């Protein structure tokens, strides 16, 4: 997968969950620096996860990069309004993804 390749190439450790329902417990348990969050996940949407993550003061410093195949201005605005730090439209260019990951981790 391109995401795992980019993260591995940058020497970043990463974790992956298959469903939206598994995301928040894992985020709370590991407190990552950055969450790459797909909007469309089984069992719970990325929008719901992002909103719940932002409601938790203990996770305020976790950066969120939302990804979706729907890239309209409205989709982007919704993600940012829900607390995402950045937004990438799929399919994405690997260079663009890498640049966003590095930018967010540098903040």
N, C-alpha and C positions, 0 to 999 in steps of 0.2 A: 504494500500500500504506500502511496506517495507520501502521506503524512508521516508514517513511521520511518521512511527512508530519510526525509528531511530532518526529523528530530535526531535520529541516530547519527547522521552525518555531522550534525552540530555538536555531538557528544552529550545530548540531552537525554536524561532518563524519562521514560514515559510509561503510562498505564492506559489500559483501554477497557471500557465496559460496553456491553452489547445492548443494553436497554436504558432508557431514560430513568426508569425506577431505580436502577443500580447506581446512577451517577452521583446524586447528592450524598448518600452514605459514604461512597468512596472519596468524594471531594472532602468531606468532613474528616474522614480518617487520615487522609494523606496530606491535606492542606497544600496543594500544588501551587507553584508560582503562576501557572497558566493553565487554563482549561480550553481545549479546542472542542467546541460544542456544535454538533449538527442540529439544525432546527427540527428535522424530521427523524424522530427516534421512536422505536416501539415502546409502548406503555406510558410514556410521558414525553411531552415535546421539549425541545431545547428552549423554547420561550418560557415554559413553566419552570424549568431548571434554573435558568438565568434569573428569573424573578425571585425564586426561593433562595438562591445563592446570595443575591443582593440584600435580602431581608435579614440575613444572618450577620451580625456585626463582627463575629469572629472570622468571617471570610472576606471582609472588606478589601483586603489587600490582594486577593486572587484576581488575576486578569482573566478576561473572557474574550475569546475569539470565536464568533459565531460564523457558521458556514451553512450555506443553503444553495440549492439549485435555482431558487427563485431570487432574483437579484434586482427587483424593482426598487425605486427610491422609497416606496412605502415599506417594503420589507426591511430595508436598511434602517430606516427611521425607527421602525418598531423595535428592532434589535437594540439599537442605541438607547431608545427610551426605556427599555427593560434592564439596561445596565451593562450591555456588552461594550467592551473597550474597542473592538474592531469587528469588521464584517468582511467576509470573503465569499464571493460567488463561485459555485462549482459549475462546470469544471474550472479549476483554478490553475494558474501557471505556478509551477513549483518554485520559481524564483520569487514570485509575489508572496506566496505562503511563507517562504523562508524569511523574507524581509519583514513581514508582519510579526512573525514569531520573535525575531531578534529585536525588533522595535519595542514590542510589548514587554519583553524580558528586561530591556534596558531602562524602562521607566522607573 
